[in-house]
């Protein structure tokens, strides 16, 4: 393929696109806010719980997020730091919204993993890390909340290496913990940065010592902390040096310690990210790998969001540019539909705030106004029939029948359910011989969000009646008779998605295993991607 012009390659090289992953309450939203502060993208960090002051986290733009104090949808934020253009994707921490997070991880080149130093590796951290590992994403690790009592730093490092099987290289090292937290030692620069509690703004001057043997340092942090730091460093120096190539291959994580709420340790993290994190990487497609420096534009739709501006009932498709340059007003080829259209008024984001963008490059995330033609997983090109791979859609685990309280609002209900399903918030199903509307989700909290948004964004007040199922699988067979017999016998368990694909619902894992075991001529799929691939190979 032809390579882009040198000036375009230079712009692509300035891009860094990453996601923040963590367990809920590890400090993900706080870290996001503080990184934006360092990038001068915002002037005040929002505190989600400070409702009286009217300040909310920049990354939490949806009304229910402000009310509940949680992140339930991914946000895109773009800012400039050290002559680099940073695309930061904040993801939902709550496990019920893991699908949105998985899709976001298909659009980034690296990840920042945040760990609560008092809790260590938690369940959601394991799940998200595994997705990163499957994609071989490089991961930086930040041990947060060092100003609170927590676990021993060596124990934390050891847990990451043993539980996640991810070798670590400490880049900074804490001096004490909790009330005894005095600062960090920078192993690369051989400097000691002193922690000053309560310094939450960016304007304060950090006290720095350049020598471990400085008598003033021993006096500042105390002889006990000074002796322990020297002992710790002797152990750490026995380890291997940081290997950037190993990090870029996803086989080594540089580790930083600090306190996000106090702005301590984050600037070192951000500077290391600029230094080490990858620029845009090649993206896998069905027929070939797409290099970011190719002359022709390509992009992947990884997220749909309806009603970002409730006043205008808009629908925005989030596009990761995978190669080349985007220009406002350019004509693109929609591969799935086989049609061409122009992209006018493309957007760049700062959470819900957005501006028009004239040019964007591989690695950037832009928003495309859409009237319902684009879907998650769609590929846009300058003419090549190309399909990017890897955007997940999983079989739901919980199901409800939706009943409208006011039948007059049926159109609003239908539109709301369709648009929220297009976002990936839920999936719509119907039975073959009745008109019941059934929605499926991965986690219980998704039902609450769908119900809330139906009422507040579409004016449709609905009851959600649980159906008592806890597993589902798409099903397929090359034996037409076996398939028809199965669909007939289990018709009360079968629903059909918006594509007409059959899905069987199970009340328990035992029932799932039993039915699968006695149906050797059928194949069952938890991922829509693998299901569609299997159908296509017939």
FIKE-966429 format. One line per field, with one value per residue (C-alpha): residue number from 1; x, y, z; residue in one letter. Coordinates in steps of 0.1 Angstrom, whole numbers. Last residue first. Layout:
% FIKE-966429
k: [NUM/...]
u: [X/...]
v: [Y/...]
w: [Z/...]
r: [a/...]
END
This chain:
% FIKE-966429
k: [538/537/536/535/534/533/532/531/530/529/528/527/526/525/524/523/522/521/520/519/518/517/516/515/514/513/512/511/510/509/508/507/506/505/504/503/502/501/500/499/498/497/496/495/494/493/492/491/490/489/488/487/486/485/484/483/482/481/480/479/478/477/476/475/474/473/472/471/470/469/468/467/466/465/464/463/462/461/460/459/458/457/456/455/454/453/452/451/450/449/448/447/446/445/444/443/442/441/440/439/438/437/436/435/434/433/432/431/430/429/428/427/426/425/424/423/422/421/420/419/418/417/416/415/414/413/412/411/410/409/408/407/406/405/404/403/402/401/400/399/398/397/396/395/394/393/392/391/390/389/388/387/386/385/384/383/382/381/380/379/378/377/376/375/374/373/372/371/370/369/368/367/366/365/364/363/362/361/360/359/358/357/356/355/354/353/352/351/350/349/348/347/346/345/344/343/342/341/340/339/338/337/336/335/334/333/332/331/330/329/328/327/326/325/324/323/322/321/320/319/318/317/316/315/314/313/312/311/310/309/308/307/306/305/304/303/302/301/300/299/298/297/296/295/294/293/292/291/290/289/288/287/286/285/284/283/282/281/280/279/278/277/276/275/274/273/272/271/270/269/268/267/266/265/264/263/262/261/260/259/258/257/256/255/254/253/252/251/250/249/248/247/246/245/244/243/242/241/240/239/238/237/236/235/234/233/232/231/230/229/228/227/226/225/224/223/222/221/220/219/218/217/216/215/214/213/212/211/210/209/208/207/206/205/204/203/202/201/200/199/198/197/196/195/194/193/192/191/190/189/188/187/186/185/184/183/182/181/180/179/178/177/176/175/174/173/172/171/170/169/168/167/166/165/164/163/162/161/160/159/158/157/156/155/154/153/152/151/150/149/148/147/146/145/144/143/142/141/140/139/138/137/136/135/134/133/132/131/130/129/128/127/126/125/124/123/122/121/120/119/118/117/116/115/114/113/112/111/110/109/108/107/106/105/104/103/102/101/100/99/98/97/96/95/94/93/92/91/90/89/88/87/86/85/84/83/82/81/80/79/78/77/76/75/74/73/72/71/70/69/68/67/66/65/64/63/62/61/60/59/58/57/56/55/54/53/52/51/50/49/48/47/46/45/44/43/42/41/40/39/38/37/36/35/34/33/32/31/30/29/28/27/26/25/24/23/22/21/20/19/18/17/16/15/14/13/12/11/10/9/8/7/6/5/4/3/2/1]
u: [-213/-183/-205/-226/-195/-182/-215/-214/-177/-186/-218/-200/-216/-220/-237/-232/-258/-254/-243/-275/-277/-246/-258/-291/-274/-247/-273/-296/-268/-257/-292/-325/-314/-324/-318/-309/-320/-306/-333/-309/-328/-325/-347/-360/-361/-369/-406/-397/-374/-389/-395/-362/-344/-363/-356/-319/-316/-334/-311/-279/-253/-262/-265/-272/-268/-264/-281/-276/-294/-331/-358/-380/-378/-407/-395/-423/-422/-424/-416/-408/-378/-348/-360/-383/-364/-331/-341/-354/-322/-300/-319/-318/-280/-276/-286/-256/-251/-283/-313/-345/-378/-406/-437/-453/-461/-454/-416/-404/-388/-353/-337/-302/-289/-265/-247/-254/-276/-296/-302/-314/-338/-352/-358/-374/-397/-407/-413/-435/-454/-461/-499/-498/-491/-475/-454/-445/-409/-402/-369/-338/-304/-273/-269/-248/-217/-209/-172/-153/-124/-122/-119/-136/-122/-138/-115/-131/-118/-127/-153/-157/-187/-182/-209/-236/-240/-271/-292/-293/-256/-234/-198/-176/-138/-112/-76/-51/-47/-52/-77/-84/-112/-126/-158/-160/-174/-183/-199/-166/-140/-147/-137/-165/-172/-194/-197/-187/-198/-214/-206/-226/-217/-239/-213/-183/-195/-172/-161/-164/-145/-163/-139/-106/-95/-59/-43/-49/-70/-92/-113/-149/-175/-210/-232/-270/-287/-319/-313/-321/-308/-273/-255/-288/-277/-242/-227/-193/-166/-170/-137/-118/-98/-81/-57/-21/-10/9/-15/-8/-38/-33/-49/-81/-103/-88/-63/-51/-15/-4/-10/19/31/35/71/80/45/34/65/56/20/32/57/29/6/28/10/-20/-35/-66/-44/-21/11/30/42/47/62/44/62/50/25/47/53/65/90/103/107/128/131/163/162/160/188/183/149/164/190/163/142/171/178/141/140/169/154/119/135/158/130/116/128/159/171/165/184/214/216/228/198/208/186/160/127/101/71/61/24/3/-14/-41/-47/-19/-36/-7/28/47/84/99/132/154/175/162/152/144/122/119/84/70/66/38/38/1/-7/24/62/85/70/90/89/96/89/93/66/62/26/13/-20/-22/16/32/4/5/43/41/14/34/65/45/31/-6/-26/-31/-40/-16/-6/-41/-32/-7/-5/3/12/-1/9/-20/-15/-51/-58/-37/-59/-90/-74/-66/-102/-113/-86/-93/-130/-122/-98/-60/-47/-71/-52/-31/-61/-49/-52/-43/-34/-39/-24/-32/-69/-100/-105/-103/-134/-154/-144/-153/-187/-192/-181/-211/-224/-188/-189/-157/-172/-144/-125/-110/-80/-69/-37/-22/15/35/43/6/-24/-60/-88/-115/-137/-162/-173/-207/-220/-196/-209/-220/-257/-272/-244/-241/-279/-277/-250/-218/-195/-160/-160/-166/-194/-195/-229/-216/-244/-237/-201/-203/-189/-160/-152/-116/-114/-96/-101/-80/-49/-31/-22/-58/-69/-46/-62/-97/-88/-70/-101/-124/-102/-97/-99/-135/-148/-120/-97/-91/-80/-79/-52/-46/-13/-9/23/35/3/11/46/32/8/37/58/30/11/25/11/0]
v: [-228/-206/-175/-191/-199/-163/-149/-171/-162/-125/-129/-144/-169/-195/-229/-255/-281/-317/-329/-318/-338/-321/-286/-292/-305/-278/-250/-266/-270/-233/-223/-209/-212/-190/-201/-174/-175/-150/-127/-98/-79/-109/-140/-158/-195/-211/-217/-231/-258/-287/-267/-249/-283/-301/-272/-273/-311/-309/-281/-300/-272/-262/-229/-215/-182/-188/-177/-178/-165/-168/-159/-137/-105/-80/-45/-19/10/48/62/99/94/108/107/77/55/67/55/22/15/26/3/-26/-21/-23/-60/-70/-86/-74/-88/-71/-88/-71/-93/-95/-131/-162/-161/-146/-113/-100/-66/-62/-38/-9/-17/18/3/-13/21/34/6/6/43/43/15/31/65/48/29/61/60/25/42/18/1/-35/-48/-85/-89/-109/-115/-133/-116/-132/-112/-86/-80/-58/-79/-75/-46/-52/-40/-35/-6/26/54/34/31/-1/-10/-28/-9/2/31/39/52/89/96/124/112/117/115/94/100/72/77/114/142/173/198/192/206/210/189/191/159/143/166/155/160/162/157/184/167/132/125/93/62/29/-8/-12/-31/-12/23/41/76/110/139/168/174/157/125/114/80/48/34/64/53/64/72/72/101/102/135/141/179/191/158/165/132/119/86/72/46/30/11/24/16/38/38/67/60/70/41/52/35/1/-21/-59/-81/-98/-99/-68/-64/-29/-17/5/42/56/34/43/49/86/101/75/82/119/111/88/113/139/114/107/131/150/147/128/107/95/79/48/39/6/-2/-33/-61/-86/-65/-64/-26/-34/-60/-35/-8/-31/-15/-27/-61/-66/-64/-26/-33/-51/-24/2/-13/-12/24/33/15/35/68/59/51/82/106/120/156/149/121/144/173/150/145/109/99/127/148/159/175/196/201/237/241/252/219/219/191/198/184/162/173/143/148/138/119/118/90/100/64/51/80/77/86/107/108/84/77/87/60/45/48/61/48/36/50/32/-3/-30/-56/-90/-98/-133/-116/-133/-139/-108/-85/-101/-98/-61/-55/-76/-56/-24/-36/-33/-3/26/57/82/55/58/45/20/30/3/9/-17/-26/-41/-77/-79/-110/-95/-64/-85/-105/-73/-63/-95/-95/-58/-66/-92/-73/-71/-51/-39/-13/-1/4/-5/15/0/24/9/8/12/20/12/-25/-17/5/-25/-44/-14/-12/-49/-46/-25/-47/-49/-13/6/22/33/65/68/92/105/124/147/151/183/178/174/181/170/146/130/101/88/52/46/37/58/61/89/78/112/124/91/91/124/113/134/114/120/156/145/165/199/214/225/207/176/171/133/132/155/174/185/222/240/215/205/220/187/184/190/163/139/149/142/108/98/108/88/57/59/23/27/3/-21/-6/3/36/35/47/67/84/105/125/99/102/139/132/105/132/156/129/121/88/55/36/0]
w: [54/63/67/94/114/110/122/153/160/159/179/208/232/205/204/177/168/156/190/208/240/255/246/263/295/296/292/318/343/336/346/333/296/267/230/204/168/143/127/125/152/176/176/207/215/249/242/208/222/203/171/170/176/148/124/133/130/96/83/93/89/124/143/177/195/232/264/301/332/325/349/327/347/340/330/333/310/310/276/275/251/270/306/305/281/298/332/320/300/329/354/330/326/363/361/340/305/290/271/260/252/232/230/195/194/172/166/199/199/209/215/228/255/260/227/214/186/214/230/197/191/226/224/190/200/233/216/190/218/238/234/251/285/310/283/290/284/290/308/302/319/307/273/244/238/211/205/180/169/131/107/74/41/7/-4/-15/7/38/66/86/107/140/159/134/110/91/119/112/119/130/130/160/159/177/166/162/125/117/120/100/99/134/148/185/213/250/263/272/256/221/185/159/122/107/72/64/28/17/-3/-3/-1/30/50/34/40/15/24/8/25/39/68/60/77/72/68/88/117/125/155/148/174/159/171/173/181/199/195/230/245/233/238/228/212/214/191/198/179/143/126/102/70/51/23/24/47/78/103/88/80/85/58/46/76/92/120/130/129/158/165/186/214/251/262/264/264/290/311/311/322/350/363/362/381/411/434/423/458/446/424/452/441/429/394/377/342/329/309/283/263/232/238/273/261/236/263/285/320/337/355/392/418/418/435/465/471/466/494/519/510/514/548/561/550/564/598/598/592/559/561/583/561/530/546/551/513/508/485/463/439/465/452/469/446/439/441/411/402/428/453/477/508/518/506/492/486/453/455/425/409/374/364/398/408/446/459/488/525/532/570/574/548/533/535/508/476/446/411/378/393/366/365/349/341/351/361/395/400/386/398/432/435/427/454/480/473/478/512/514/524/547/528/512/487/472/437/424/387/361/324/300/264/246/234/222/242/271/271/273/301/319/318/335/361/370/374/400/421/422/451/478/499/469/448/413/381/348/320/286/251/214/217/196/204/241/237/226/257/279/264/270/306/316/344/357/369/360/329/305/301/266/264/230/235/209/216/218/255/263/241/249/238/258/248/273/280/295/330/352/387/411/409/401/379/361/356/338/314/313/336/321/332/368/384/400/409/443/460/440/453/450/415/422/391/386/378/350/321/291/305/298/335/344/319/336/369/357/344/376/396/373/377/414/425/433/406/394/369/332/316/278/254/222/217/185/176/152/132/127/115/91/77/72/55/29/35/23/-7/0]
r: [x/x/x/x/x/x/x/x/x/x/x/x/x/x/x/x/x/x/x/x/x/x/x/x/x/x/x/x/x/x/x/x/x/x/x/x/x/x/x/x/x/x/x/x/x/x/x/x/x/x/x/x/x/x/x/x/x/x/x/x/x/x/x/x/x/x/x/x/x/x/x/x/x/x/x/x/x/x/x/x/x/x/x/x/x/x/x/x/x/x/x/x/x/x/x/x/x/x/x/x/x/x/x/x/x/x/x/x/x/x/x/x/x/x/x/x/x/x/x/x/x/x/x/x/x/x/x/x/x/x/x/x/x/x/x/x/x/x/x/x/x/x/x/x/x/x/x/x/x/x/x/x/x/x/x/x/x/x/x/x/x/x/x/x/x/x/x/x/x/x/x/x/x/x/x/x/x/x/x/x/x/x/x/x/x/x/x/x/x/x/x/x/x/x/x/x/x/x/x/x/x/x/x/x/x/x/x/x/x/x/x/x/x/x/x/x/x/x/x/x/x/x/x/x/x/x/x/x/x/x/x/x/x/x/x/x/x/x/x/x/x/x/x/x/x/x/x/x/x/x/x/x/x/x/x/x/x/x/x/x/x/x/x/x/x/x/x/x/x/x/x/x/x/x/x/x/x/x/x/x/x/x/x/x/x/x/x/x/x/x/x/x/x/x/x/x/x/x/x/x/x/x/x/x/x/x/x/x/x/x/x/x/x/x/x/x/x/x/x/x/x/x/x/x/x/x/x/x/x/x/x/x/x/x/x/x/x/x/x/x/x/x/x/x/x/x/x/x/x/x/x/x/x/x/x/x/x/x/x/x/x/x/x/x/x/x/x/x/x/x/x/x/x/x/x/x/x/x/x/x/x/x/x/x/x/x/x/x/x/x/x/x/x/x/x/x/x/x/x/x/x/x/x/x/x/x/x/x/x/x/x/x/x/x/x/x/x/x/x/x/x/x/x/x/x/x/x/x/x/x/x/x/x/x/x/x/x/x/x/x/x/x/x/x/x/x/x/x/x/x/x/x/x/x/x/x/x/x/x/x/x/x/x/x/x/x/x/x/x/x/x/x/x/x/x/x/x/x/x/x/x/x/x/x/x/x/x/x/x/x/x/x/x/x/x/x/x/x/x/x/x/x/x/x/x/x/x/x/x/x/x/x/x/x/x/x/x/x/x/x/x/x/x/x/x/x/x/x/x/x/x/x/x/x/x/x/x/x]
END
